[in-house]
Amino acid sequence: MTLGGAPARYASQTAFVPWGDVEAVVLWQQETSAPTPMRYVGLRRRAGAPALPGPNSALTREQTGRLAGHVDHEVFLASRHINLWTLDRERLAQALRTFAPTVAVEENGRPG
């Protein structure tokens, strides 16, 4: 699975994650002062998986807890903001059935 980087640093923040490292795809939201929450897609990865580059990679556990306490720190680090693109849930489900049938989809940062 590929997690893209932020537009200005796409190449340096893009991360390839082998399916064997992925336990779940996590869809979650962060409340802000905006009228609608920021939506994210992230990965819950196996214990011991290597650190990933990305826009959140330098955040501490304390920082991610303040920003979205309902989301596991490691999932926050392996997440990307859904901005200027649309998540097609059916295509995501189809990809998981095809390439990683044991990988679950979690909502709001919690198993479900």
Buried (B, 14 or more C-beta within 10 A) or exposed (E): BEBBBBEEEEEEBBBEBEEEBBBBBBBBBBEEEEEEEBEBBBBBBEEEBEEBBBBBEEBEEEEBBEBBEEBBBBBBBBBBBBEEEEEEEEEBEEBBEEEBEEBBBBEEBEEE
